[in-house]
Amino acid sequence: MAWRKRGKNNKSEPDYARTNASPAKTDSPAGAADKSVAILLALYNGEAFIGRQVETLARQSVPRIDLWVSDDGSTDSSPAIIREAGGHWAKGNVHLMDGPRRGFSENFRALITNAGIEADYFAFCDQDDVWDDDKLASGLEWLSLQQDSVPALFCSRTRTMTSEDEVTGLSPLFSKKPSFRNALVQNIGGGNTMVMNRAAREILREASGRTSFMFHDWWSYMIVTGAGGVVHYSPVAKIGYRQHAANLVGENNSWRARIDRLSHLLNGVYVKWNGCNLESLAACEDLLGEEARETIKLFAKARSEPSLFKRLRMLWRSGVYRQTRLGHIALYVACILKRL
């Protein structure tokens, strides 16, 4: 279902409608100014922040945007807020759909696999962040330089912020090249920063139609790189990642986050995640390149070999790596402890 812009006599016009009352900026990157973007937003009881988020979506400098919202059974006013936004959306259409009601990942999966969502570029969106006005444009600037036939995915750092919009820091800065060998053991880009071209979305839609996954952003990083696509990680943050009590995934650059990661290593959470990822990738083996398949094979052996020497040898041969020195050391510690 889509809502189009209403007349100007609506007395309850919200802030994002007033923002868009004048012509929107069109400083899109060369080659992308006439392209359309589909924003894929997973919604669930987001009334506290969704209005503010939609304001920042409406201020994007990209002129052609359709907003696709999958509501996973909200019991608050957030669907009504989306309907209200649709009545004033000046960039295209707002679509509000019923989600699968099976959790966060499945809600995004429903958006990824929806064949009715058409655009030139696609961006994931959380319900409680704050986007800079040029957040989408910064991704399209890089994507517009890539070959249309090659899956391409853009992601970036984030600014962490409180529920009152106070900036508290930045997510980790990664410097090693994005690749499948990194993606298999680590996600470097939050889904809320990701923008992809049509080729990336199509390979991701095919893969996601075959299997479920743990995290939509990590899955996207694995599939795009595994299929021979390209990923760009920008060190420039264009989004405020809000931290609050209802966050499903929190910041990852604090001491508490580091302790949590160590706990995940020791209590077997990473074992479970890696096992689920390998199972999902097995359902998409024919979509992956030869190098990715060989990496998976060696990594799987590093998880299962009884001999410590053979486990370490298989891990080294696989070439998998994490972005930081401590993270990479932890990877080998996990191998030693049979916690891969």
N, C-alpha and C positions, 0 to 999 in steps of 0.2 A: 504494500500500500504506500502511495506517495502523497505528500502534501506540497502544494505550490504556494507561492507568495500571495498573501491576501492584500486587500486594499489598505490604504493609509489611514482609514478611519478607526482602526483597532486601537482602543484607548489603553489597553493593557500591554502595549508594545514593550518588550523587554530590551535590555541593554544591547544584545547582539543585533536586534532589528534596527535600532537607532544607529549602530555602528555601520550597518550596511545600507543605510538610507541613501548615502551618497555613493557615486560610482566606486567600485572596489579597485584597489591598486592592481595593476597588471604587469608588475615588474618581474614576470616569469622569465626564466633563463631562455636564451635563444634556442629555438628548436622545440620548446615545450609550451610556448604561450598558447597554442591552439589545441593542446592536449587535455584530456579529461582525467580526473583523479577520482577513484572510489575510496572513501575512508570507511574502514571496517571496524565498527565499534561494538564491543561486547558489553552489555549492560546488565547489571543486577543490583537493585536497591541502591542506586547511586545518587539519590536526591540531594545529598549534602554538597556535592561538587559538580554534578553533571552540567548544571546551568553555566557555571564559570568555564568549564571545558568547552562547551558549545560556543560560547562567546569567542574564545580564541580560535576555534575552527572557522568561524564566520569571518574572522579578520585575516585569514590567510591570503597572501598576495596572489596565489594561483586563482585564476578567474573561474574555472570550470570544475566544480566539486559536487559529487553526489555523496550523501551521507547515508550509509547502510548500518542500521542498528539492529542487533539481535538481542531481544530482551529475554532473559532466562527465568522468567517468572517473578518479576519484581512485585512486591507488595506495598511499595511506597509510591510516591508521586513522580518518580523518574520517567515512566512512559509518557505521562501527561506533559512533562517538560519537553520531551522530544517532539511530541505532537505540536506543542506551541512553537517550538523552534522551526518546525516544518512550514508553519504558516507564514514565516518571514524569511525563509531561506532564499537568498538572491542569486546563488551560484549554480543551482540545478535543482535536484529533488532530494527530499529526505524520506527514507524508507524505514518503517518500523515493523519488524517481523517477530514472530514467536520463536524463541530459542528452544533447544532440545531439552533443557532442564536437567542436564547431566553434569553440570559443573563448568568451570571457567574454560578449560581446554576444549571441551566438546562444543561450547558456544562459539569459540573462534573457528573450530573446525567446520561448523555449519556455515559460517560466512565464507571460509576459504573454498568450500566445495559447491557453493551456490552458483550454478551455471548461469543464472539470470543476472548476475552482477557483471557488467561490462564496463571497461574503461581502458585507457592507455597505461595508467599507472595505478598502483594499489598501495594503501597505507593502513597499517594497524593502528588502533586507537584505544586507549584505556579511558575509563569514565571520570577519572579524578585528577588529570594532569593539567598543565598550563603550557600551551604551545606559543613559541615566538611567532610573530607575523610571517616570517620567512622560513618557518620550519619546513614546510613542504617544498618550497622553492629551492632550498639548499640541497635537498635530495634529488630533485629533478634536474638541477644543474649538472650533477655528475651523471645521472641516468641518461640524460639526453645525448651524452657523448658516447654511449655504449651501443653496440650493434643490437638492433631490434631482435635478431634471431637468437641472441645469447642471453640466458637467464642472468639478470643483474639485480643485486640487492644492496641498498644503501642503509647504513645504520650509524649511530653516533653515541657520544657520551651524553650524559644527562646531568642536570643540576638537581640535587636533592633539596627538597623544601618542606616546610611544615604545613599543617592544615591551615595556617594563617598566611600562607604564601611567603614565608621568610626563608630565604636561601640559606642552606646550612653546609653546602659543600658540592663536590663533583664526584661522579662515579669514577672508577679506576681508569687511568689512561693506558691503553694497550698500544704497543708499538710493533709487535710481530705481524707478519703478513697473514691476513685471513686465508684459511684453507680448510679442506675437509679434515686434514690431520689434526688441526686445532679444533674444528667443530665437533669431532667425535667425542672429545673429552671436555669441551668447554664452550659455553655460549658467550660471545663478546658483545652482543647488541641487544638491548631490550626491545621487545616488540613495539613499544610505544615510539621508538625512533625509526622503525623500519619503513622504507618505501621501496617498491619493486616494480620492474617493468612487466609487460604482459607475458613475456616468455617465462619469467620466473614464476608468476602466478599460475600459469598453465601447468608447469611441471609440478608445482606444489599442490595444485588442485587434483591432479592425477594421483599423486602419492597419498594425499590425505583422504582420497576417496577409497583407498584400499585398506587403510589402517588408522587406528587412533594414535595419539602421541602424548607425551608427558607435558611438554611446554611448546606452545605454537611458535615462539621466537627461536628457540634452540632447534626445533624441527626445521624451520625455514632455513636457518644457517646450514644445517647438515644437508638438506636436499639440494639447495642451490649449488653449494660447492661440490657435493658428491656427483651431481649431474654435469659437472664441467662448467658451471656458471662462474660469475665473478662477484665478489663482495667487497664493498668499500666501507671502511670504518673511519668516520670523521672524528677528529679530536675536539671539534667545536660543538658545544652543547647548545641545542636549539629548543630544549624542552625542560620544563620544571616537573620533576618526578616527585609527586606528593607522598610524604610519609605520614601515615596515620594508623589508628588502631585496627582498621578494617583491611589494610593492605594484605593481599595474598602473598606477595613477594616483596621484601623490603630492600633497603639499600645494601650494597655489597662492598662498601669501602670503609666500614667502621671496624673497631676491634671486636664488637659484638658479632658482626657478620663473619669475621675471620674465625672466631671461636665456634660459631654455628657450623661453618664449613668443616672445621676439624671434627666436630661432633658427628656430622654427616659421614665423614670418612670412617670414623671408628665404629659407629653403630650400624653401618651397612646401608645407609640411605643411597650412597653413590652406587653401590652394587645393584640395588634395585633400579635406579635410574638408567644405568648403563645397560642392564639387562633388557629393560623395556625399549630403550633406543635401538639396540641390536635386533630385537624381535620385530620392531616396526620397519627398520631398514631392510630386513630380510624379505618383507612383503613387497619391497620396491627395488629389488636387486637389479632387474632389467633396466631400470631408469638411471642407474649409476654407472660411472665410468670404470674402466678396468683398474685404475690406480685406487679408486675408492673401495672397490670390492676387495682388492688385495690388502688394503689397510684394515678393513673390517675383519678379514680372515686372521691376520696376525694378531690384532687386538683381542679377538675372541680367544685365541690360543693363550695369550698372556693372562687371561682371566681364568683359564681352566687347567693349565698344565700343573701337575702335582709337584714337579721339580722347581725349586726356587730359581736355579740357574736358567732353566728353560723359559720360565715366566719372564724373567728380566730380559733375556735375549729376544724373545718374541716382541716384548714391548719396545725395545730399542729398534728392532727391525721394522716395526710398524711405522715409526717416525712420528707418532702422535706427540703433541706438545701442548702445554699451557702457556699463557702469555707472560707470566712472571716467573722469576727464578724459584721463589718459594713454592709457587703453584706447581711448577714442574717437578721439584723435589718431592712434593706431597704425592704426585702421581706415582713416582717410583716407590715411595713408602707404602702407598695403597697396594701396589703390586706385591711387595714383600709380605704384607699382612693379609693377602688374599681378599682385599677390599676394593678391587677394581670393578 
